[in-house]
Amino acid sequence: MKTLRRLAPTVPLCIAALLAAPVAHARTLCTVIADADTGEFVVKQGRCDERVTPASTFKIALALMGFDSGFLKNEHAPVLPFREGYPAWNESWKQPTDPQRWLKYSVFWFSQRVTYALGKERFARYAEEFAYGNADVSGDPGKGNGLERSWVSSSLKISPLEQIGFVRKLIHDQLPVSRGASEMTRRTIEAIELPDGWTAHGKTGTAYPKMPDGSSDEAHGYGWYVGWITKGKKSFVFARLDQDEKKASPPTGLRVRDSLLPTLPALLGPTAK
C-alpha cells in the first residue's frame, strides 16, 4: 500500500496574501490552479504561458513512457543499482532505486536509464504524441545529449498552462498510452495528505539557467511544483513556478512545494465545496 505523507494544519490566511507570498529569496513567476474536469481557472496569476525547462517535473512524462513501454513494471520494479560514474549530486541517489523512490527523491540517473531503454526515436515520438511543451528532446545544440538531459536547462521547454493541461490528460486517461501506464504513474507519484481531507499528488523540479559560457546560473534557479489535489469527487490541477533571486537552499523546487502545499486548500476557496 502506498504511504502518504501528512502535512500539519496551518492557520488560514487571506487569498491575496497567499498568492503574494513567494518562496524566500525567490519570486513567483506563475501560480495556476484549474478544475480538473472543466478546465476552468480558479487561480491564474503571473506569466503562465511562458515556457521554461521542465526539470524534474518531466519525470511524470518519463514514468508514463517507462510504464507504457514495459521497462517499468510497477511502483517497486525494477530495482536498479547505483553504479560508479552515475550522476550523484545528492547522497540519496547512491542507493538501489525503484520507480517510487525515483520520483520521491528525483533520482537523475534513473531517468537516464528510462530514456536509454526507450532510445532516441521512441523517446522523441512519445514527447510529440504527448504534445509536451515544445516536445524538443534533441538536447544541447551539437552535443547529441537528448537522452541524457534534454529536460534539464536544455532543448525541452514547457509553460505552466501546458503543465496543467498535461496533468489533466493524465488523470483522465487521455494520453496516448495504455490505461495501465496511466494508472501506475498516478499511483507512483508522491501523495501528501493536507488538512481538511485533501490529498496532493505532485512532482517538484529544479534547474538552473545556462550562462553564455555554458555554466549554470545557480543564483537564478527555477523551481516547479506540478500536480493535482483531490477530495472526494473534486479534483484540481495546479502548477507553481518560481525563480530564485539569489542562491539559496534547499533546491528551489522543494521550497516551492513546501510553501505552496499549506495554501492549496485555501486558494481553492468556495469552488472546492
N, C-alpha and C positions, 0 to 999 in steps of 0.2 A: 504494500500500500504506500502511496506517495506521502511523504512527510511534508506538512505545511508549516511554514514559518509564521509566527504570530507577531503582530505589531502592536505595541502597547497603545491604549487610547490616548488621545491628546485633547487639549482644550480647544473647542471650536473657535475659529477666527472668521472675520468677515471675508467675503469672496474677494473684494478688491485687495485686501492685504495679502491674501494667499497668492494671488496672481502676481502681485508686485514684489514679493519676497524672493530674490534669487538665491542660488547657492552661494555661500561665502566665496569671495574672490571671483565670481562669475556673473555673467549677465545672461538672462533668458532670451533666447532668440525666438522660440515659439513654444506655446502650450496649446494643444488642441485635443479636445475630447468630443466624441460623437456617439450618438445612439447606434449600437451595432446593427440593429435591424433596419432602421430608416436612413441612416447616414446623416441625420440632422445634427448640426453642431450644437453642443452645449456650451463649450468654450472654444474660442478661436482667437488667439492673441499673438501678435508678432508676425515675423516673416516666415509664414508656414509653407510657402510654395517654393522656397529656395533650396536647391539641392546641395548637400554636402556628403562626405563619406559616411556610410552606414556604420562603419567599425563593427563591433561585435554584435550589434543588433541583426546583422546579416546571418548570424548563426541560426536564427529562426528559419530562414530560407534554406540554409545548408542542411538543417535537420530534415526538412521536407524532402530535399533531394536525396539525402542519405537513406531515409526510410523507404522512399519510393523505389530507389534503385536496388534495395536489398542489402546494401553494405551495412547499414544499421539495422539491428534486429528488433530491439525493444529498449526500454529505459536502461537496462543493465547489460546489454550485449550489443556489440562486442566490448570486451575489456582490452584496451590497447596499452602496451607497456611504454613507459618513458624510456627513450634511448639518448645516449650522449650525442650532442650535436643538434638536438631539437631546441627550438626557442624555449627559454625558461626564464623569462623576465620576472616571473612570480614563483616563489618557492612551492606554492600549492600545485604547480604544474608538474613537479618532478615525481609524480606518482602514477601508477596504473589508473587509467581513466575510462569510464563508461559514458554513454550518451548523457545521462542525467548529470553526472559530475562535470562533464564537458561544458554544459550550458550553465550550471551553477557557478563554476569557477572561471568560465570563459577561457578555456584552455586552447591557446592558439594552434599548437602543433596538432591537436586532434582535428581541428578544422582542415588543416592541410592533408591529413590522412583521408578525409572525406573527399576533398577535391581531387587528389591524386587518383583515388579509386574511380571517380567519375570520368576523368580525362577531359581534355580541353573542349572537344566538340560537345559532349553531353552536358558539361558544366555550362557552356555558353547557351546551349539550347534551353536548358531549364530557366536561366536568367531571362531569356527572351520570352519564353512561354509564361513566366510569372509576371511579365511586364514590370519587373522590379527596378524602379527608378529609370536611369538611362540604360540599364541592362548591359553595361560595358564591363566585361570581366577580362579585358585584354591585359590589364596591369600597367606598369610604368612604361612609357614610350621607349621602344627599342630594347627593353630588358627581358621580354618574354616571360614575365613572372606572374601572369594572371592567376595561375593555380596556387601560387604561394601567398599572394597578398593583395589582390585587386580590390578587395573590400576595405582595406585599411589605408586611408590617405593616398589613394591611387585612382584608378580609372572609374570605379563604380561609385555612383552618387545617387542619392535619393532625398526627397523632401519629406518633412513631417506629414503633409497631407497624403503623399504617396505611401508613407509608412502605415497610416491608419487604414488606407484603402486595402493594402496588402493584408493587414491583420483581419479586417472584416471578411475578406475572402477565405482566410484560414479558418476562422471559427464557423463559417457557414459552408465549409466543404466545397468552395467554388474555385479552387486552384486545380490545374491540370495534373494531379497526382491521384494515387489511389486513396479511397476513404480511410483505409488503414494507416497510410502515411500521415494524413492529416490528424487522425485521432491520436496516433503515437506521438506526434510532435506536440500537440496540446498537452498530453499527459507528461511529457518530459520537461517542458518549460517550468521554471521555478514558480511556485504558487506561494503567496504570502497572505495570511489572514489579517484583515483590517477590522477596526471597530464596527459595531452595528451590523455584523453578519456579511460584510463584503469580503470578497477574495480577489486579489490582484494577481494576474499572470503576466510576467513580463521579462524583458531582457535589456540589460544595460549595454552600453558601448562607449568606449573612449578612444580617441585618436587625435594625433597632433598634425596641424597643417605642415606642409613641406616648405622649407626656406628655399631661396634661389639656389643655394649651394647643395640642396638635397638633404640637408639635415632637418631634424624635427624641431618645430617651434613649440617647446614644452611649456611656454608661458601662456599659450592661447589654445589649449586643448578643447576639443569638442566633447560634450558629454550627452549621451542619449539615455532615455528610458522609454521603452515602447511595449505596448501590450494591450490587455483588456481587463476589465473589472466586472465581476458578476455578483448578483444577489438574487436568489430565486430565479425568476424568469427574465430578470432585467440584466442586460449586458451593454457595456460601453467600451469603445476602443479609445486609446489615448496615445499621444506621443509628446514628449518634452525634450527640447534641445537647448542646451546651454553652451556657452563658450567662456572659458576662463579669461580673466584679465591679468592674471599673474600666476606663476607656478604655484601649485598647491597640491595637497594630498588629503585623503586618498584619491584615486583616479576620479576624474570628473564624472563619469557615468555613475559610479557608486554614490557620489554626493547628490547627483540629480535624483536618483531613485529614493534615497533616504529623505530628501526634502519634499519630494512630490507625494510619496505614499500617505503620509499622515493627512494631507489636504484633499486627497481624491474624493472621499465621500462628501465632504462639504462643498467641493467645487461642483458636484453633480446637482446640488440644490433640489428644488421641487421636482425636477424631471425624473429623479430617482424613485419617486413614490408611486 
